[in-house]
């Protein structure tokens, strides 16, 4: 019988001391390590790596299924020429048979890497996520995909962390809905200690059929214990969208974030509302710590 060990809550470490509004393509992903997708050798292993695998300094040209768990991807380029079998993922931790669910093993880490959807046409990539499932994502550069970080089908065991990632250049086609990041389910565990965190990310939802920079909606089941801090939300739609649909949410907190709206506005909320909303400002590069006008949800 498979023993499920909960993913421990990661201890966040700053991306070279940078907040989300300081991230660029030059200081996120491969570039800070002197690497590029073109410079890396082709990966020749399985697109569903075995439990315990480490993929390092390689260029992957197919969608990665990391559902076997205990897998680390680091300093690598994921630039598929086709999408995956479930919701057209580029990287996933979900397990699919008759239906799809969260990885049982967990402990998947993707860091200092680039996830690039530019090898496919917009019509092929528009409904895809750069990442789909539950994992720890740190210091990655994600671009030219339909959506970016998609935490859904996350189960009830593992924590999720997105930290220091730069997501940009969403691509749309037809009636696609595109977000730089989204949380669609995140249930409590038995001790109510499970958490999903977005820390120091730059989430840019500019262009196309964008809904928001970070779209939080309990589409299928409830969402609890979400923390957003140090992020830069920018682009069209609503920069940050918290709403009820299908289920409810609770203990969602936003502190010390920056917003740059070129769409409907910085934030929209329906349902119970924020458990904590503090020190969130419009982005203003001319002000100390880029603090522009204070935002009230």
C-alpha positions in Angstrom: 0.0 0.0 0.0 1.3 3.4 -1.0 2.1 5.6 2.0 1.3 9.3 1.3 3.7 11.6 3.0 2.5 15.2 3.0 4.6 17.7 1.2 6.2 19.8 4.0 5.6 23.5 4.0 8.6 24.9 2.2 10.7 27.6 3.9 10.6 30.5 1.4 13.9 32.0 0.4 14.1 35.3 -1.5 14.8 35.3 -5.2 18.1 37.2 -4.8 16.1 39.5 -2.4 13.7 40.5 -5.2 10.0 41.3 -4.9 7.6 40.4 -7.7 7.8 44.0 -9.1 11.5 43.7 -9.5 11.5 40.5 -11.6 12.4 40.4 -15.3 13.3 37.7 -17.8 17.0 38.5 -17.1 16.9 37.7 -13.4 14.4 34.8 -13.4 14.6 31.2 -14.8 17.7 30.2 -16.7 19.3 33.5 -17.4 20.7 34.2 -13.9 22.7 31.0 -14.3 24.2 31.9 -17.6 21.9 29.3 -19.4 19.3 29.4 -22.2 17.0 26.9 -23.9 19.4 26.9 -26.9 22.4 26.1 -24.7 21.0 23.0 -23.0 21.4 19.5 -24.3 18.3 17.6 -25.4 16.6 15.4 -22.7 16.3 11.8 -23.9 14.6 10.2 -20.9 11.0 9.4 -20.2 8.4 12.2 -20.3 7.0 10.5 -17.2 10.1 10.3 -15.0 10.4 7.6 -12.3 9.9 8.5 -8.6 13.0 10.1 -7.2 14.2 11.4 -10.6 16.2 14.6 -10.9 16.2 16.5 -14.3 18.9 19.1 -14.3 20.4 21.2 -17.1 18.4 19.6 -20.0 16.0 20.8 -22.7 12.7 18.9 -22.8 10.7 19.0 -26.0 7.6 17.2 -24.8 5.0 17.6 -22.0 6.2 16.4 -18.6 4.1 14.1 -16.4 5.6 14.3 -12.9 2.9 12.4 -11.1 5.2 9.7 -9.9 6.4 12.2 -7.3 9.6 12.9 -5.4 10.9 14.6 -8.6 13.1 17.7 -9.0 13.4 19.7 -12.2 16.1 22.4 -12.1 18.0 24.7 -14.4 16.1 23.1 -17.4 14.1 24.3 -20.3 10.7 22.8 -21.0 9.7 23.7 -24.6 7.2 21.1 -25.8 6.1 20.8 -29.4 2.8 19.1 -28.3 0.6 19.5 -25.3 -0.3 16.8 -22.7 -3.2 14.5 -22.4 -5.1 16.3 -19.6 -6.2 19.9 -20.1 -3.3 20.3 -22.5 -0.7 20.7 -19.7 2.9 21.4 -20.4 3.9 20.1 -16.9 1.6 18.3 -14.5 1.5 16.3 -11.3 -2.0 15.0 -11.7 -2.7 11.3 -12.0 -5.3 10.3 -14.6 -7.0 7.0 -15.2 -10.8 6.9 -15.2 -10.6 10.4 -13.7 -7.9 12.7 -12.7 -6.7 13.5 -9.1 -3.7 14.9 -7.3 -0.4 13.0 -7.1 -0.3 10.8 -4.1 3.4 11.0 -3.5 3.9 14.7 -4.0 7.2 16.4 -3.3 7.6 17.8 -6.8 9.9 20.8 -7.1 10.5 22.9 -10.3 13.1 25.6 -9.9 15.3 28.0 -11.8 13.9 26.7 -15.1 12.0 28.0 -18.2 8.6 26.8 -19.4 8.1 28.0 -22.9 5.1 27.4 -25.1 6.4 29.3 -28.2 7.1 26.1 -30.2 3.3 25.8 -30.8 0.7 27.9 -32.4 -1.7 30.0 -30.3 -4.5 27.7 -31.3 -2.7 24.7 -29.9 -1.6 26.3 -26.6 -4.5 28.7 -25.8 -6.2 26.3 -23.3 -3.0 25.0 -21.8 -1.4 25.6 -18.4 2.4 25.9 -18.1 2.0 24.0 -14.9 -1.1 22.1 -13.7 -1.4 20.3 -10.3 0.3 20.8 -6.9 4.0 21.4 -6.4 6.7 23.8 -5.3 7.6 26.3 -8.1 10.5 28.6 -7.5 12.3 31.2 -9.7 10.9 30.0 -13.0 10.3 32.0 -16.2 7.0 30.9 -17.8 5.9 32.4 -21.1 3.9 32.0 -24.3 1.4 29.6 -22.9 -2.4 29.8 -22.6 -2.2 30.2 -18.8 0.7 30.0 -16.4 0.5 28.4 -12.9 -2.7 26.3 -12.4 -3.1 24.9 -8.9 -6.0 22.6 -9.3 -6.8 18.9 -8.7 -4.5 19.6 -5.6 -6.0 16.9 -3.4 -6.0 17.2 0.4 -2.4 16.3 1.4 0.3 18.5 -0.2 1.2 22.1 0.2 1.7 24.4 -2.8 4.2 27.2 -3.2 4.8 29.6 -6.1 7.7 31.8 -5.3 9.8 34.2 -7.4 8.2 33.1 -10.7 7.7 35.4 -13.7 4.7 34.5 -15.8 4.1 36.6 -19.0 2.9 36.6 -22.6 -0.3 34.7 -22.3 -1.7 33.5 -25.7 -5.4 33.1 -26.5 -7.5 31.7 -29.4 -11.2 31.3 -29.8 -13.1 31.5 -26.5 -10.2 30.5 -24.3 -9.9 32.0 -20.8 -6.4 32.9 -19.8 -4.8 33.7 -16.5 -1.2 34.1 -15.4 -2.1 32.0 -12.4 -5.1 30.4 -10.9 -6.2 28.4 -7.8 -9.3 26.3 -8.5 -9.4 24.0 -5.5 -7.4 23.7 -2.2 -9.2 21.8 0.5 -8.2 21.6 4.2 -6.4 18.6 5.6 -7.4 17.0 8.9 -5.4 19.4 11.0 -6.1 22.5 8.9 -2.4 23.1 8.4 -2.2 22.8 4.6 -1.4 26.0 2.7 -1.0 27.5 -0.8 1.3 30.4 -1.1 2.1 32.9 -3.8 5.2 34.9 -2.7 7.2 37.4 -4.7 5.9 36.5 -8.2 5.3 38.7 -11.2 2.1 37.6 -12.8 1.4 39.4 -16.1 -1.9 38.7 -17.9 -1.6 41.0 -20.8 -3.3 40.4 -24.2 -5.9 37.9 -25.4 -8.9 36.6 -23.5 -7.4 37.4 -20.1 -9.4 37.0 -16.9 -6.8 38.1 -14.4 -3.2 37.9 -13.1 -4.3 35.6 -10.3 -7.8 34.1 -10.5 -9.0 32.4 -7.3 -12.2 30.5 -7.7 -13.5 27.4 -5.9 -14.7 26.0 -9.2 -15.2 22.4 -8.0 -14.4 22.3 -4.3 -13.5 24.8 -1.6 -10.3 26.8 -1.3 -8.7 27.5 2.1 -5.5 28.9 3.6 -4.1 30.9 0.7 -1.4 33.6 1.3 -0.4 36.2 -1.3 2.5 38.5 -0.4 5.2 40.4 -2.3 3.6 39.8 -5.7 3.2 42.1 -8.7 -0.1 41.6 -10.5 -0.4 43.3 -13.9 -2.3 43.3 -17.1 -5.8 43.0 -18.3 -9.0 41.5 -16.8 -8.8 42.0 -13.0 -5.3 41.8 -11.7 -6.5 39.8 -8.7 -9.9 38.1 -8.7 -11.4 36.3 -5.7 -14.9 34.9 -6.2 -17.3 32.2 -5.2 -18.5 29.7 -7.8 -19.6 26.2 -7.1 -18.2 26.2 -3.5 -16.7 28.6 -1.0 -13.4 29.8 0.3 -11.8 31.0 3.6 -8.7 32.3 5.2 -7.4 34.0 2.0 -4.9 36.8 2.8 -3.2 39.4 0.7 -0.4 41.7 2.0 2.2 43.9 0.5 1.4 43.3 -3.2 1.6 45.7 -6.2 -0.9 46.2 -9.0 -0.7 47.6 -12.5 -4.1 47.4 -14.2 -4.6 47.9 -17.9 -8.0 46.2 -17.8 -11.0 46.2 -15.5 -9.2 47.1 -12.4 -6.8 45.9 -9.7 -9.1 43.7 -7.7 -12.6 42.2 -7.6 -14.2 40.2 -4.8 -17.4 38.2 -4.2 -18.3 35.9 -1.4 -16.9 36.0 2.2 -14.1 38.3 1.3 -10.5 38.6 2.5 -9.4 37.3 5.9 -6.6 39.9 5.7 -6.0 42.7 3.2 -3.1 45.0 4.1 -0.5 47.2 2.5 -1.6 46.5 -1.1 -0.7 49.4 -3.6 -0.9 50.4 -7.2 2.6 50.1 -8.7 4.5 53.4 -9.1 8.1 53.1 -10.0 8.8 56.7 -8.8 7.7 56.0 -5.3 9.6 54.3 -2.4 9.1 50.6 -2.6 7.0 51.2 -5.7 4.0 52.1 -3.4 1.5 54.1 -5.4 -2.1 54.6 -4.3 -3.4 52.4 -1.6 -6.0 49.8 -2.8 -9.2 49.0 -0.9 -10.9 45.8 -2.1 
